[in-house]
């Protein structure tokens, strides 16, 4: 009976999707259930829900005195009006593979010489990568007694995200691996669809809280439409009078499962467990209440709405969560307000040492210690009588959560020193620099080597040897989602490089960078790959990974984008609107004071990237947490190569599980 009801809900979704698409693509209203007038109200309700959920990004920041953000100009984040259909088996495969990355990555990180050795050739052509490796060597491979850290004895954490995309091409490799109908293969319109991993991000994963708002908004919209138009359809008069309530409750439960997105619960649980692990492993100088979590942000961070919920959910648990921008961090370091407390030092001794240091506090040399943040505006006086008041504003950092510092343009020389200070500290780094390196494109590429994959999957989450049968099972599971990736500088890959130059539409070139918009496509990729035929420059290609391009089957998505119109531009309200690659649409302009805003509803042939948030935590050899909680769907016009959500290229989306 439950299956029949879910089939009914699935049918209802198809009808609603078709009729809402008609509203944007067909002039005449021939809908059976939802009139165009009702759909207009439905869209208004959807936008009201998003407004109530603070589904916003900032367009600019207006700092006031003391860099306080008294006012910032928000706008509605780009979104898709309708959720897209996703096969439950595909999602389950992605979940299983995502969870396996915890043991895989941690085993690599705990083999530091191997990890750093993989980047030995690259650092000669990539200064940024070279400096990250240099810090890792000084922190984790130091031979001097008491100078370095042993990462195997550290608290290690990642708040990550594994990104996947459907690929409609037949892949012989999957057949050889014995993929069956429950492993993500779905026959639809005569095409075999497989899911492939694009990348795994180990630093600064974004949009989790905003994604949850949109999932809830889509669920809320469908629940109301079902109640209004479908709940009594096909029932006799007697059934209508006696059975409506329970049926509607069952439908609500089905929709809850289809749209479940528990990102906030996942990230809060992870940060809380990191904080608690620190308090357990490290005796705080001033007790639990003076120990806080620190998050590092961009100076021009426009995505704070996505971060607020996490901060204030932790505050409810009596855990202080503080943001610092890079400029604030630099200023604190220059004023000697962020520093290390070394073993066997009291707080008073540390403050006295910092006060008496006339030059650079650390002189380029660090050692492990507690990370302290001094938020006093006045200087410390070692012989004063106000020490008890002064120390009230000195905090110990339990966790550093990086939402920045993954790109070269985030750094200057002072920030490089601060980053090394952080790495030497006892604070839990999310992520540590070794884990930041593990999230690089190169690591994803080398995992296609079966011997390497087997080596680092042979030990489980708690460092116990697996059986050969389990190793083989886990390898095959991950390999189903692997896409072809090679080092274009190596002679054994010449045939792939040559094919990529000839068939440039089937490949892309990915640098060792995070944050998007760095990939090379088409002619740009061809020109870069020609370095292969110049022996003296071929090694420069080691900076890149050459990857097969994925080809999801396009579908029509209705994108809603808001933007500020230049003075004098705009169209009449609700005018028809068509662009290249689109099938219709509506554009509304709203005058608000001296500014004109455009709200564009644009039906476009689109493709999506489906991302799974993943939180895992290790304390020495013990796995404390390994959870996949929360999803992110980004949908873009199928002609777009890149997919920046902040820039509006991609719209946030949700999925309807079937």
N, C-alpha and C positions, 0 to 999 in steps of 0.2 A: 504493500500500500504506500509505503514511504517513497519507494522508487517511482510509483505512478505520479505522486505529487511532485517529486523533483522534475520528472519529465514534463509535467504541466508547467512548472515554473520556467524551465528551459525554453519551452515553446512560447510562453508569455514574453520572455526576454527577446526572442527573435522578432516577435510582432512589434513590440515597443521600439526596438532598434530600427526596424524597417520604416515604421510610421514617423519616427523623429527624423530619420534621414530624408523622407519624403518632404518634410517641412522645409528643409534646406535646399533640396534639389528639384522639386516639382512645384510649379506655380499653382496648379489646381489642387484643391483639398479633396482627395478621394479616400481619406483614411476611414477605417471602419470603427476604430475605438477612440483614438485621440484626435480631436479636431485641431486645426492649426491654432485656433484661439486658446485651446487648452494647453497646447505645447508651449505657447508663449508664456503662459503662467507657470508652467512646469520649469522652464528655463530660469524664470525670475526666482522661483523657489530654490533652484539649485544654486544660483549666485548668492541668494540670501544666506543659504547654509554655509557657503564658502566664506562669506564675509563674517558670519558669526564665529567661524572657526579660525579666523585670522590667517586665511590662505593668501598671504601677501609676500611680496619682496619689496625692499626699499629701492627707490630710483636714485636717491642721493642722500647724503648725510649732511647735517648742518650742525657741527659741533659748537657748543657755547663755551662759557668760561670754564676753565679746568678740563677742557675736552669733553664736557658732559653733553650727551646727545639729547638736548631738550626737544628737538623736533627733527623728524625724518619723514621724507615724502614717500608713502607706500603706494603700491598698486597691486591689483589682483594678479596672481601668478597665472601664466598661461596653462590652460587645461583642456582636456578632451571632454566633450559634452556627454559622450556615451562610453561605458566600459566596454572593453573588448573581450571576446570569448577566448578562454584558455583551457586546454585539455588538462584535467587533473593529473593524469599520468606523467605529463611533461613536467609539471610543477614538482611532483614527488621525486622524479629523477634528479632535478636540479637541487632539491633539498638534500638528498642523500649525498650527492657529490660535494655540495657546499660544506657539509659537516665533516667530510673526510679531509678537508684542507687544514683543519686544526692540527691533527697529528702530523700530516705531511709537512706543513710549514714549520711546526715547532721542532721536528726532528732535524730539519735543515738548519734552522737558527742555532740549535745546540751543537752543530758541527761548524763552528765559526771559520776554521781554516778553509774548509770546502766552500762555504758561502762566499767568502771574500775572494777566494781564488777564481771564482767564476767571472769576476769583474776585472781581473788583472789587466787584460788587454784593453778594455773599454776606457779605463781611467786616464789613459794617455790621450784620448780624444774627447773626453768629457770632463771638464773641470769640476762641475757640480757633483757628478758621481764620484770623482776622485777625492773630493773633500769629505763626502759622507764616509767613504771607505777609510780615509785617514783617521777620522774620529773613532770609528769602530776599532781600528788597530790599536790606537792609544788607550781606549777604554777596556777592550776585551782581550787584547793579546799582549798587554804590557807584562814584561818580565820582571819589572822592578817590584819588590815586595811591598804590598799595601797600596800600590798605585792603581791597579786595575780592578775590574769587576769580573766575576765568574757568572756568565749569563745563565748557566745551568742552575745556579742557586738563587736567581732573581725571581721576582714576580713578573710574569710575562703576559701581556694582554693585547688583543686586537679587537677593535670594533670595525669589522670589515664588511665588504659587499662584493658578492660574486655576480658578474653581469653575463647574461645569456641572450642569445638571439636564435630564432627559428631559422632553419635553412631548408629551402624547398628542393635542393638538388639531391639526387640519389648518391649515396656514398658507399662505395664497395667495401671500405674498411669496416664500416659498421656491420655489414653482413658477415664479414669474416669474424667479427667479435661476437656474433650470435645475438644481435639485438632483436628482441621480440616486440610484440605489439604493446606491451606495457612499459617499454623503456623509452618512451618519448616519440615513437613513430606513430603518426596519425594520418590515415588516408583521408584526404579531403580534396574534392575537385580533381581526383585522379593523380594527385601529387603526394609524394612521400615527404613528410616534414620531420626534420630532426632538429634537436636543440644543440647548440654549440656554445661553449664558453668564450666570451670575448676577452675578458680579463678578470682578475681578482684584485680589488683595491684594499690595501691595508692601512691607508691613512686618509683622514678627513672625508669620510663618506657623508654625503649630504642628502637632504630632502626627505628624510624618514618621517618626520612629524607632519610635514605638509602632505606627503603621500597618504598618510593615515586619514587626514581630513577629507581628501578627495574620495578615498574608498568609502568613508562613511557617508559622504554626500551622494554618491552614486547609489549606495544601498538605500538610503532614505528616499531618494527619488523613485526607485523601482518599487519599494514597499508601498508608497502612497498610490502609485499607478495601479498596482495589483489590487489593492483594497477597493479602489474606485471602479475599476473596469473589468476585472477578471474574477474576483473571488466568488461570485455567484453564477458565473457563466456555466451553462451545461447542467445545472441542478434543477430538480423539480421544485414546485412551490413548497412542498413539505420540507425538502432538504434546505431550502433557503431560510425557512422560518426556524429550523432547529439546529443547524450545524455550522453556521458561519463563523462563530468566535474561535472554536478550536482549530478550524482549518486555517484561519488567518494567522493564528499563533504558530502553527506548524510551518507555514510559509515564511514567517519571520525568522524562525530557527534555521531554515534552509538558506535564506539570504545571509544570515549572520555567518554561516560557515563559508559561503561563497565569497564573502568580502572581508573575511577575518584578516586584520593587519595590526599586529600587536608590537609595532616597532618601539613605542614608548616604554612599554613594560620591559622589553628586551634590553634597551640601552640603559635604563635606570637600574635594573637588576645588575647588569655588568659593572657599571660604575660603583654601585654600592658594594659589591663583592670585592672590587679592587681596593676600595677605601678600607674595608674591614680587614682584608688580607694584610695591608700595610700596617694597620694598627696592631695586628696580631704579631707580625714578624718584627716590627720596629717599635720600640718603646718611645712614644712621643715625648718631646721635651716638656710640653706644657699641658699634656692631656688631650683627650679626644676633641674637646670643643675648640681647641686652637689649631686643629689640623683640618686643612681644606683641600678641595679639588680645584685645580687651575686649568682653564681652557685658553689656548692661544689662537687668536683670530687675526684675519687680515686687517689692515688699517681701514680699507674701504669696504668692509664687510656689509653686503646688502642682503644677506640671507639670515638675519638674526631671528626673524619670526620662526624659522625652523629650529632654532636653538633654545628659545625661551621656555618651551614646555619642559624640556629636559632639566633645565636649571631649577625651575620652581617645583617640579615634582621631587627633586632631591632635597630642596629646602624643606618640604613637608616632612622629610625623614630626619630633619636636623643635621643635614650634611650641607655645608656651605660650598657653593659652586661659583667660582669667580672667573669672569672674562678678563683677559688682558690683550690689547692689540700689540702689534709689533713695535709701534712707536712708544707705547707705554712701557713695554718690556725693555727697549733700548734705553729709555730714560732712567728706569729703575736700576739697570746695570751700571750705567755711568755714575749714578749717585750712590753706588754701593749699597743698594737697598734689596738686592737679591744675591744670595751667597750660600755657601755650604757651611754646615756645622759638622766638624770632624769628630770621629770617635773619641770618647773620653773628654770632650770639651763640654763645659756647661754653657748655657745660653749666654750668661754674662761674659764668660771668657771669649766666646765667639764674637759678641758685639764689641768687646774691647779690642780684639785683634783686627776687626774690620775698621774700627775707628782709627787705630794707630797706623794703618797701612797708608803710606803717602802716595805710592805709585799704583799701577794696575794691581788690583786686589789679589789676583791669582798668578800674575806674571806668566800666563800661558801654561801653567802647570796645575793640574787638578788631582784630586784623590777622592774616593768614595766618601759620601757624607749625606746628612739630612739637608734637604733644600729648604731654606728659610726666605720668607718674604716680609720685609720691613715696610709697613705702610705709615710709619710716623713721618710727619712733615718736618719736624725739627731733628737736629743731630743728637746722637747718643753721647751722654757725658758719663764716663765710667765712674766718676767719684761723686755723682749727684745723689740726691736722696729720692729721686723720682723713678727709680728703676721699675717698681711695681706698675706704675702708670705706663711707662714706656713699653714694657713687654706685652701689655694688653693689645698692642697693634703690631706684634710680630707673630707671623703665622708659619706653621710648618706645612709643606706641600706633600700630600699623600699620593696624589695622582696628577699627571700632566696629560691632558687630552688635547692632541694637536688637531686643530681645524685650519692650520696653515703650515708653512715651512716644508712644502713638498715641491716647490719650484724655485729655480735660481733667482728669479726676481723678487722673492720674499726675503732674500738675505743681503746683508752688508757685512763688513768685517766684525762689527760688534755683535750682530745677531749670530754669526758663526761661533763666536766665543760663548755666547749664551747657550747655543744649542749643545756645545760640548760640555758646558757646565751641567746642563740638564741630564745629559747621558751619564755623567759620572755620579749623579745624585742617586739616593736611595728611592726616590719617588718612582711610582709605577708609570712607565712611559706608554702611552697609547697612541702610536706604537713606538717601540724603541727603534733606533736606526737599523739594526739588523732586520727587524721586521719590516721596516720601510723598504729595504733592499729586496726582501723576499717578495714584496708586492710588485716588483718591476717586471717589465715585459720579458726580460731575459730569463728569469726564473720560470715563467710560464712556458717559454720556449724549450728550455732544457728538460722539462718534465716529459716531453715527447720521447726522450731517450728511455727505453724500457728498463735498462739496468739502473739508471738513476731513480726512476719512479719506484721500482721494486725495492731499492735500498732504503728509501725514506718512507715507504709504506709498510715496511716489515716490522715496525714497532708501533704499538697502539698508543692511546692517549696517555696511559700511565707508564709508558716505557717498558712494557712487557712484550716479549717476542710473540708474533702472531703465527698461526699455523700457515703452511703453504697454501692450503685451500682458501683461507681468508685473504691472504695477500693477493692471490690470483683473482678472487672475486672483486676486491676493492680496486685493483688495477683496471680490470675490464669495465667496471662501472665508470671510473673517471675517463677512460679512453673513449667512451661513447660520446663525450662532450668535447673532446679535444679537436681543434681545427689545426690545419697545417700551418706551422710556423718554423722558420729557419733563420740561421745567421747568414745574411747575404755576402759576408766577407769570406766565407769558407769555400774552398775549391770543390768539395763534394756536393755543394748546392748550386753549381754552375748551371745545371739544366733547369733548375727552378727559377733562377735569376733570369736566364734567357727567356723562359716562357713568360715571366712577369713583364719583361720589356715588350714582348710581342702582344701579350694579352693583358694590357694594363688594367682593364676593367674588372679583372678577376682577382686582383691583389691590392694590398695597401702596405705602406711602409710605416712602422710604428717606432718612434724614438723611446728612449728610457726616461719618459716624462709622465707626470700625472696632470690631471686637470683638463684634458681634452684640447681640441683645436691644434694639436701638434702633429697629427698624422699627415703623411704625404699620399696623394692620390694622382692617378692619371699621368699627365705629362710631367708634373713635378716629381713623381715617383720614378718615371722612366729616366729623367735626367740624373737623378741621384744614383740610380742603379748602374749607370754607365761608368761610375767609378770602379766597378768590378774589373773593367778591362784596362785599367791603369794600375799596373802592379804597385807603383809607388804610393798610391792613394787608396788601394783596395781595403786596407785595414780600417779606414775611417767608417766603412759600412758596418763594422761591429757595433757601432752605437745604435743601430737599428735592428728591428725584427721584421722580416718579410712574412706577411700573413695572408692566407687566402681570404678573399672577401666573401661574406655570407649574403645570401639572397632570400630573405623572407618573402612570402607571398603578400603583395600589397593589399590593403583593405581600405575602405573609406572611413576616415575619422573626421569628426567635426571639431576643429580647433577653435578655441576662444582665446584671443590675444587682446590685451589692452595696451595702449601706447599713447604717449603725448604727441599731439599733432603740432607741427610747426605753425606759427602764426599765419593765418590766411588759408590754410589747408583745411579740408574736411568735406563731407558730403551730407546730403540730407539724411535725416533719420531713417533707418531701416531700408536703405537703398539696396538694390541688387548689386552684387559684386562678384566678379570672376577674374581669376588670375591664371597664369600658365600652370598646368598641373592640377587645377582645381575643377570641381564640377558644379559650381554655383556658390552661393553664400550670401551673407548679409553683413553690412557694415553700418554701424550706428556711430554718430558723432555727438558728443555731449559737451556743452559749453559750461564750464565751471569757473566763474570769475573771469580772469583774463586768459585762462588756459582752455584749450580744446583737446578733448580726449577721444580717441577712437576705440571702439569695442568691435572687434572683427570676429564674426563666426564664419569659418572657412572650411567647407568640406573638401578634403584632399585625399588623394591616394597616399597611403601612409604605411610605415613599418614601425615596429616597436622593439625596444630593448627591455628585457625583464630582469630585474635585479633582486637578489635575496640578501638581506642583511644577516650578518653572522657575527656573534660575539663569543669569544673564547678566552679562557684565563687559565694559566698554569702557575702554580706555586712550587718552585723547585721541580721535582719529578711527579707532582700530583696535579691531575687535571681537575680544576675547581668548577669550570663551566664550559659547556660547548652547546650553544643554542642557535638555532636559526629562527629569528623572530623579526617579522616585518618585511614588506615588499616595496619596490619602487618600479613603476612602469613609465618609461619615457617614449612618447610617440612623436614621430617627425614625418615630414614630407619625404616620400621615397626617393626624391632626387637629391636630397641633402646628404653630403658625405659625413659631416660632423654633427654633433647633437647637443650643443650647449643648452641647458634648461634655463639658466639665469638670463642668457641673451635672448631667449624666446624662440630659438630654433626648434627645440623640442617642447612639447606640452606634457605636463604630468597627466597620467592616465591611471586607470585601474583595470582589474580583470574580473570577469564573471566565469567562475569555474564550472566546467561541464564534465 
